Amino acid sequence: MGNPNVGKSVVFSRLTGVGVISSNYPGTTVEFVSGSMKVGDQKVDVVDVPGTYSLEPTNPAEKVALELLNDAVGDKGVVVVNVLDATNLERNLNLTLQLLKKDILLIVVLNLWDETKHTGITINIGKLEAILGIPVVPTVAVTGERIKELIGRLNEAKKSIYEYEDAEKWHEVGKIIEQVQTVRHRHHTFWEMLGDLTIKPVTGIMIALVILAATFYVIRLIGEGLINILLDPLFNNLYLPFIARIVSLIPVPFIRALLLGTTPNVLESFGLLTTALYIPLVVVLPYLFGFYLVLSFLEDWGYLPRLAVLLDSIFHRLGLHGYSAIPIILGLGCKVPAMLATRILETRREKVIAVALIMMSAPCMPQTAMIVSLVMPHGAGYVALIFGILIVIAALTGFFLNKLLRGETPELFVEIPPYRIPRLSILFRKVWLRLSTFFIEAIPLIILGVFFIGILEQLKVINALSVILGAPLEYILGLPPQTALVMISGFLRKDVSIALLAPYNLGPEQLVIACIFLVLYLPCCATFFTMARELGWRDALRILLILLGSGFLVGGILNLIFKII
């Protein structure tokens, strides 16, 4: 147990080996996570409880934390590991003193121990142990430093005999701090000054715009560099001639056409060994790698919670507070964890508005990577146009929902971590964990999608489907009838459907319309069922109708505008 953003999930990951992604902002573990570890010859269960500042709940996450703790009270087989931020001992001890009053075996972990040296803080571990009456272990969870000592001392956990001498708990905290902690004078560091600048409105917005521009530049640099220098030459100059020679030995023309396609262009052939591999591995993967690398850097650096504070006043106009930026930012990676993260919001009204914004403000990371990879060759302006339109639509939707749904918007209380230089080992591990999902889930579906379309193409079924389903798309959206099947597949995986637009050789205006329509018109099935579980079927279907109507309305308006221009 512990406050949000003290490294609790990283300690859990170190103990259990479970690949939990840690982030430098509160709300990562809204649901509790369980795992197991070895203590001597004994296998024990480990539970990562949602972060809480107090045993007096103020939000759903803290209620879950209290319920889990109450289940443990009086159980002699349960040890509570209280993780504290060693750089902010005074604030963290509030929860510790409340835990001391419970009938539980307790041990304290002072995490971020390395940061105390940088901030001029000295803590007397022995004296703190003597005062609290329980073991205290300093750790650096991101590197694993002294985690072994923590495991070795778990059997020393015990109930405390510490009692309050005063009714005011914060007075007690202050007395403890006076006895165990000293802070030597030091000047503000560069990181501390940067932390102030990124929160102030004027400088913060300017820095946010610079970071946003730098993000897209770095992603484009990484993506285009990997494609042009490495992946495309390898595919076209080495792999393609080799595989073409092997497939040419197959005597059946139908199978040859399925494997290599019917045209020499790898993006238009719909071949199982050409288009099905070129799209995910050459077109998408480089940009996806760049996106995940930059997002993970911003998480570990500590910028995202500052962005939440900066956006608070803007979000209030939409009926939310800046804390809502956390699930919305998570939605830039994947909509499913973003839906789950809305549990940190206090009211149903906030959840409905936040879910609508999550669905409409921007595509998920795989979708974004595929949009950039498909549209960027036509110019960065078209990419900016897509995201600009989506942001405007989301803002208008939030504004109207704020007017329609009654209720108040609570104030923002968010933890601001110090800026930290990300550790490369943790950074690349996080990138790999995220990319592994793409390899396991998306690539097989892209291959199956291309294979399925290839078969339909060979059997001349595509032409028949295009006539039946393509007429509305062509009339309203100005898209080729052949793309109807791609649009339908968007409910299974929207990123896959966007990737499948590549062979149709759409113009830049058509790509803008198609991408915006695919982002808006329906959520993928995983997101929809998660949304239904979190909001209930009635609200989920209402949001579904809003998305579907917005997709056709915006796509139709854009089609008319492009025709006039």
C-alpha positions in Angstrom: 0.0 0.0 0.0 1.0 3.6 -0.4 0.3 7.0 -1.9 0.0 7.3 -5.7 3.2 7.8 -7.6 5.6 6.4 -4.9 6.8 3.6 -7.2 4.5 1.0 -5.6 3.8 -0.8 -8.9 7.6 -0.9 -9.6 8.2 -2.5 -6.2 5.4 -5.0 -7.0 7.0 -5.8 -10.4 10.4 -6.3 -8.7 8.9 -8.7 -6.2 6.8 -10.8 -8.6 8.4 -10.4 -12.0 5.0 -9.5 -13.5 5.4 -7.0 -16.4 3.4 -4.1 -14.9 3.9 -0.9 -16.8 4.8 1.9 -14.3 4.1 5.6 -15.0 5.1 8.8 -13.3 1.6 9.9 -12.6 -1.2 8.7 -10.3 -4.0 6.5 -11.5 -1.9 3.8 -13.2 -3.3 1.0 -10.9 -6.9 1.8 -10.4 -7.7 -2.0 -10.2 -5.5 -4.0 -7.9 -3.0 -6.4 -9.5 -1.9 -9.7 -8.0 1.1 -11.9 -8.5 3.2 -14.4 -6.6 6.8 -14.6 -5.3 9.1 -17.0 -3.4 10.1 -16.2 0.3 12.5 -19.0 1.2 10.7 -22.2 0.3 7.3 -20.7 0.5 5.2 -19.3 -2.3 3.2 -16.2 -1.3 0.6 -14.0 -3.1 1.4 -10.3 -3.6 -1.3 -7.7 -4.2 -0.7 -4.2 -5.6 -3.4 -2.1 -3.9 -4.6 1.1 -5.6 -2.8 4.2 -4.5 -4.4 6.1 -1.6 -3.5 9.1 0.4 -5.7 8.2 3.4 -7.9 5.5 4.9 -10.7 8.0 4.7 -11.7 7.4 1.0 -12.4 10.3 -1.3 -12.6 8.4 -4.7 -13.4 4.9 -6.0 -9.7 3.9 -6.0 -9.2 4.7 -2.3 -12.4 2.8 -1.5 -11.0 -0.3 -3.1 -7.7 0.2 -1.2 -9.6 0.4 2.1 -11.7 -2.6 1.3 -8.6 -4.7 0.6 -7.0 -3.5 3.8 -10.0 -4.3 5.9 -10.0 -7.8 4.5 -6.5 -8.2 5.8 -7.1 -6.8 9.3 -6.6 -9.5 11.9 -5.2 -12.1 9.4 -1.9 -13.3 10.8 -0.9 -14.5 7.3 -1.0 -11.0 5.8 1.9 -8.5 5.7 1.2 -4.9 4.6 4.2 -3.4 2.8 3.7 0.4 3.1 5.7 2.1 0.2 6.7 5.7 0.9 8.4 8.4 -1.3 11.6 9.0 0.7 11.8 12.5 -0.9 8.4 13.5 0.5 8.4 11.7 3.9 6.1 14.2 5.7 3.2 13.8 3.3 3.6 10.0 3.1 3.7 9.4 6.9 0.1 10.5 7.2 -1.0 7.1 5.7 1.6 5.3 7.7 0.3 6.6 11.0 -3.2 5.5 10.0 -1.9 2.0 9.2 -0.1 1.8 12.5 -3.5 1.9 14.3 -4.7 -1.2 12.4 -4.4 -4.8 13.6 -1.9 -5.7 10.9 1.7 -6.8 10.4 3.5 -3.9 8.8 6.8 -3.0 7.2 7.8 0.3 5.7 9.7 0.8 2.4 11.4 4.2 1.7 11.4 4.1 -2.1 13.3 6.6 -4.4 16.1 6.5 -1.9 18.6 7.7 -4.5 16.5 10.8 -5.0 17.1 11.9 -1.4 20.8 12.4 -2.2 20.0 14.7 -5.1 17.5 16.8 -3.0 19.7 17.2 0.1 17.6 15.0 2.3 19.1 12.8 5.1 16.9 10.3 6.9 18.0 8.3 10.0 16.6 4.9 9.3 17.5 3.4 12.7 15.7 6.2 14.6 12.6 6.0 12.3 12.4 2.3 13.0 12.7 2.9 16.8 9.9 5.5 16.7 7.5 3.6 14.5 8.3 0.2 16.1 8.4 -1.6 12.7 11.1 -2.4 10.1 12.0 0.3 7.6 13.9 -0.6 4.4 15.2 2.0 1.9 14.9 0.9 -1.8 15.5 2.1 -5.4 12.8 0.0 -7.1 13.7 1.0 -10.7 17.2 -0.5 -10.3 16.2 -3.3 -7.9 18.6 -1.8 -5.2 17.9 -3.4 -1.8 14.8 -5.2 -3.0 16.5 -8.4 -1.8 16.9 -6.9 1.6 13.2 -6.1 1.6 12.3 -9.7 0.8 14.7 -10.9 3.6 13.1 -8.7 6.2 9.4 -9.5 5.3 9.4 -12.0 8.2 10.3 -9.1 10.6 7.0 -7.3 9.9 5.1 -6.7 13.1 2.3 -4.7 14.7 3.4 -1.4 16.0 3.1 -0.2 19.6 3.4 3.4 18.5 0.6 5.6 20.0 -0.3 9.2 19.3 0.6 11.5 22.0 -1.5 14.3 20.4 -4.9 14.3 18.8 -3.6 16.1 15.7 -2.0 13.6 13.4 -0.1 16.2 11.4 1.5 17.5 14.6 2.7 13.9 15.2 4.1 13.7 11.7 5.9 17.0 12.3 7.5 15.6 15.5 8.7 12.5 13.7 10.2 14.5 10.9 12.1 16.7 13.3 13.7 13.7 14.9 14.6 11.6 11.8 15.1 14.0 8.8 17.5 16.8 8.0 17.5 18.9 4.9 20.6 20.9 4.0 20.4 24.2 2.1 20.8 23.9 -1.7 19.9 26.0 -4.7 17.2 25.0 -7.2 18.3 22.6 -9.8 17.6 22.9 -13.5 15.0 20.2 -13.3 13.2 22.1 -10.5 13.1 25.3 -12.4 11.9 23.4 -15.5 9.2 21.9 -13.4 7.9 25.3 -12.4 7.9 26.6 -16.0 6.0 23.6 -17.3 3.1 24.2 -14.9 2.7 28.0 -15.3 0.0 28.8 -17.9 2.0 31.0 -20.3 5.3 29.2 -20.3 3.6 25.9 -19.8 1.5 26.2 -23.0 4.5 27.3 -25.0 6.6 24.4 -23.7 3.7 22.0 -24.4 3.5 23.2 -28.0 7.3 22.8 -28.4 7.1 19.3 -26.9 4.2 18.4 -29.2 6.1 19.6 -32.3 9.3 17.9 -31.2 7.3 14.7 -30.6 6.0 14.6 -34.1 9.4 15.5 -35.5 11.2 12.8 -33.6 8.5 10.2 -34.5 8.7 11.1 -38.2 12.5 11.1 -38.1 12.6 7.6 -36.5 9.8 6.3 -38.7 11.1 7.6 -42.1 14.7 6.8 -41.1 13.9 3.1 -40.3 11.8 2.8 -43.5 14.1 4.4 -46.0 17.5 3.4 -44.7 16.8 -0.1 -43.4 13.4 -1.8 -43.7 12.3 -0.9 -47.3 15.7 -1.8 -48.9 15.8 -5.1 -47.0 12.2 -6.0 -48.1 12.5 -4.9 -51.7 16.1 -5.8 -52.5 16.6 -9.0 -50.5 13.4 -10.5 -49.2 11.1 -9.9 -52.2 13.4 -11.3 -55.0 14.1 -14.3 -52.8 10.5 -15.1 -52.0 9.4 -14.5 -55.6 11.9 -17.1 -56.9 10.5 -19.7 -54.4 6.8 -18.9 -55.1 7.5 -19.1 -58.9 8.1 -22.9 -58.4 4.5 -23.4 -57.3 2.5 -24.7 -60.3 -0.9 -23.5 -59.2 -1.6 -19.9 -60.4 -4.3 -19.3 -57.8 -1.9 -20.1 -54.9 0.8 -18.0 -56.5 -1.6 -15.1 -56.8 -2.6 -15.4 -53.1 1.0 -15.5 -51.9 2.4 -12.7 -54.1 -0.6 -10.9 -55.4 -1.5 -9.9 -58.9 0.6 -6.6 -59.2 4.3 -5.9 -58.7 3.5 -3.1 -56.2 3.7 -4.6 -52.7 1.1 -2.1 -51.3 -1.5 -2.9 -53.9 -1.0 -6.6 -54.6 -2.8 -8.1 -51.5 -0.4 -10.9 -51.4 0.0 -12.9 -48.3 3.8 -12.8 -48.4 4.0 -9.2 -49.8 1.3 -6.8 -48.7 0.4 -8.7 -45.6 4.0 -8.4 -44.3 5.0 -5.1 -45.8 2.2 -3.1 -44.2 2.8 -4.1 -40.6 6.6 -4.5 -40.6 7.7 -1.8 -43.0 4.9 0.8 -43.1 3.6 0.7 -39.5 6.2 -0.7 -37.1 8.8 2.1 -37.5 6.3 4.8 -36.6 4.8 2.7 -33.8 8.2 2.2 -32.4 8.8 6.0 -32.5 5.4 6.7 -30.8 6.0 4.3 -28.0 9.5 5.4 -27.4 8.5 9.1 -27.1 5.4 8.4 -25.0 7.4 6.2 -22.6 10.1 8.9 -22.3 7.5 11.5 -21.4 5.9 9.2 -18.8 9.2 8.3 -17.1 10.5 11.9 -17.4 7.5 13.1 -15.3 5.9 15.5 -17.9 2.4 14.0 -18.2 1.0 14.9 -14.7 2.3 18.5 -15.3 0.3 18.5 -18.6 -2.8 17.5 -16.6 -2.4 20.5 -14.3 -1.8 22.8 -17.2 -5.0 21.6 -19.0 -7.2 21.8 -15.9 -8.7 25.2 -16.7 -9.4 24.1 -20.3 -11.0 20.8 -19.2 -13.2 22.6 -16.7 -15.0 24.3 -19.6 -15.8 20.8 -20.9 -17.2 19.6 -17.5 -14.0 17.9 -16.4 -10.9 18.7 -14.4 -7.3 18.3 -15.5 -7.1 14.8 -13.8 -9.2 13.7 -16.8 -6.2 14.3 -19.0 -4.7 11.1 -17.5 -7.3 8.6 -19.1 -7.4 10.8 -22.2 -3.6 10.6 -22.5 -3.8 6.9 -21.9 -6.3 6.8 -24.8 -3.5 8.0 -27.1 -1.9 4.6 -26.4 -5.0 2.3 -26.2 -8.6 3.0 -25.5 -9.2 0.0 -23.3 -6.9 1.0 -20.4 -8.2 4.6 -20.9 -11.7 3.3 -20.2 -10.6 1.5 -17.1 -8.7 4.7 -15.9 -12.0 6.7 -15.9 -12.6 4.9 -12.5 -10.5 7.6 -10.9 -13.2 10.2 -11.8 -15.7 10.8 -9.1 -19.0 11.2 -10.8 -20.9 9.3 -13.6 -21.3 12.6 -15.4 -17.5 13.0 -15.6 -17.1 9.5 -16.8 -19.6 9.9 -19.7 -18.0 13.1 -20.8 -14.5 11.7 -20.4 -15.3 8.5 -22.4 -16.8 10.6 -25.2 -13.6 12.7 -25.3 -11.4 9.5 -25.2 -13.2 8.1 -28.2 -13.2 11.3 -30.3 -10.1 13.4 -29.3 -7.5 11.3 -31.0 -6.9 7.8 -32.3 -5.1 5.1 -30.3 -1.4 4.7 -30.8 -1.5 1.9 -33.5 -4.1 3.9 -35.4 -2.0 7.1 -35.1 1.0 5.3 -36.4 -0.9 3.9 -39.3 -2.5 7.3 -40.1 0.9 9.0 -40.0 2.5 6.3 -42.2 -0.2 6.5 -44.8 -0.8 10.2 -44.9 2.6 11.7 -44.2 3.9 11.0 -47.7 1.2 13.5 -48.9 2.5 16.1 -46.5 2.5 16.9 -42.7 -0.3 19.4 -43.3 -2.8 16.6 -44.0 -1.7 14.8 -40.8 -2.2 18.0 -38.8 -5.6 18.5 -40.5 -6.8 15.0 -39.3 -5.8 15.6 -35.7 -7.0 19.2 -35.7 -10.4 18.2 -36.9 -10.6 15.4 -34.3 -9.7 17.8 -31.5 -12.3 20.3 -32.6 -15.0 17.6 -32.8 -14.0 16.4 -29.3 -14.1 19.9 -27.8 -17.5 20.6 -29.3 -18.9 17.3 -28.1 -17.5 17.9 -24.6 -19.0 21.4 -24.5 -22.5 20.2 -25.5 -22.4 17.3 -23.1 -21.3 19.7 -20.3 -24.4 21.7 -21.0 -26.8 18.7 -21.4 -25.6 16.7 -18.3 -26.3 18.3 -15.0 -23.8 18.3 -12.2 -20.7 20.0 -10.9 -17.0 19.6 -11.8 -14.8 18.9 -8.8 -11.4 20.5 -8.3 -8.1 18.9 -9.3 -5.9 17.2 -6.8 -2.9 15.5 -8.6 0.5 14.4 -7.5 3.4 16.2 -9.3 6.5 14.0 -9.3 10.0 15.5 -9.8 11.6 15.4 -13.2 13.8 12.3 -13.5 16.1 11.2 -16.3 14.6 8.0 -17.6 16.6 4.8 -17.3 17.2 3.3 -20.7 16.7 -0.3 -19.5 13.2 0.5 -18.1 12.4 2.7 -21.1 13.1 0.0 -23.7 11.5 -2.7 -21.6 8.3 -0.6 -21.6 8.5 0.0 -25.4 9.0 -3.8 -25.9 6.0 -4.6 -23.7 3.8 -2.3 -25.8 5.2 -3.4 -29.1 4.7 -7.1 -28.2 1.0 -6.5 -28.1 1.2 -5.2 -31.7 3.2 -8.3 -32.7 0.8 -10.7 -30.9 -2.6 -9.1 -31.7 -2.4 -6.7 -34.7 0.0 -8.4 -37.1 -1.9 -11.7 -37.3 -5.1 -9.8 -37.9 -3.5 -7.7 -40.7 -2.2 -10.9 -42.3 -5.6 -12.6 -42.0 -7.3 -9.4 -43.3 -5.1 -9.2 -46.4 -5.5 -13.0 -46.9 -9.3 -12.7 -46.7 -9.4 -9.8 -49.1 -7.0 -11.5 -51.4 -9.3 -14.5 -51.6 -12.3 -12.4 -52.2 -10.4 -10.5 -54.9 -9.5 -13.7 -56.7 -13.0 -15.0 -56.5 -14.4 -11.6 -57.8 -16.5 -11.2 -54.6 -15.0 -7.7 -53.9 -16.7 -6.3 -56.9 -20.2 -7.5 -55.8 -19.7 -6.3 -52.2 -18.5 -2.9 -53.5 -21.7 -2.5 -55.4 -24.0 -3.3 -52.4 -22.1 -1.6 -49.6 -20.0 0.9 -51.4 -22.8 3.2 -52.7 -23.3 5.0 -49.4 -19.6 5.4 -48.9 -19.1 6.8 -52.4 -22.1 9.1 -52.2 -21.7 10.5 -48.7 -17.9 10.2 -48.1 -16.5 10.2 -51.7 -14.6 7.0 -51.1 -14.2 4.1 -53.6 -16.8 1.4 -53.2 -14.1 -1.2 -52.8 -13.2 0.3 -49.4 -16.6 -0.9 -47.9 -15.1 -4.1 -46.6 -12.3 -2.2 -44.9 -14.8 0.0 -43.1 -16.7 -3.0 -41.9 -13.5 -4.6 -40.5 -12.9 -1.6 -38.4 -15.1 -3.0 -35.6 -12.7 -5.8 -35.1 -9.5 -3.7 -35.1 -9.6 -0.1 -36.3 -5.8 0.1 -36.7 -5.9 -2.9 -38.9 -8.6 -1.4 -41.1 -6.6 1.8 -41.5 -3.6 -0.2 -42.6 -5.8 -2.0 -45.1 -6.5 1.3 -46.9 -2.9 1.3 -48.2 -3.5 -0.8 -51.3 -6.4 1.4 -52.6 -4.1 4.3 -53.6 -6.4 6.9 -52.2 -5.7 10.6 -52.7 -4.8 12.8 -49.7 -8.3 14.3 -49.3 -9.8 10.8 -49.5 -7.3 9.6 -46.9 -8.3 12.4 -44.6 -12.0 11.5 -44.8 -11.4 7.8 -44.5 -9.1 8.1 -41.5 -11.4 10.5 -39.6 -14.4 8.3 -40.4 -12.6 5.2 -39.2 -11.6 6.9 -36.0 -15.1 8.2 -35.2 -17.7 5.9 -36.6 -17.4 2.9 -34.3 -15.0 1.8 -31.5 -13.2 -1.5 -31.9 -15.0 -4.4 -30.3 -12.6 -4.6 -27.3 -13.2 -0.9 -26.5 -16.9 -1.1 -26.9 -17.4 -4.0 -24.5 -15.1 -2.4 -22.0 -17.1 0.9 -22.3 -20.3 -1.1 -21.8 -18.9 -2.7 -18.7 -17.8 0.7 -17.2 -20.9 2.8 -18.2 -23.6 0.3 -18.7 -25.2 -0.7 -22.0 -27.6 2.3 -22.2 -24.8 5.0 -22.0 -22.5 2.9 -24.2 -25.1 2.7 -26.9 -25.8 6.4 -26.6 -22.1 7.2 -27.1 -22.1 4.7 -30.0 -24.9 6.6 -31.8 -23.0 9.9 -31.2 -19.9 8.4 -32.7 -21.7 6.9 -35.7 -23.6 10.1 -36.5 -20.4 12.2 -36.1 -18.5 9.9 -38.4 -21.0 10.3 -41.3 -21.7 14.0 -40.6 -18.1 15.1 -40.5 -17.1 12.8 -43.4 -19.9 14.1 -45.5 -19.1 17.8 -44.7 -15.4 17.3 -45.5 -16.4 15.6 -48.8 -18.5 18.6 -49.8 -15.7 21.0 -48.8 -13.0 19.2 -50.7 -15.3 19.1 -53.8 -15.9 22.8 -53.6 -12.2 23.6 -53.1 
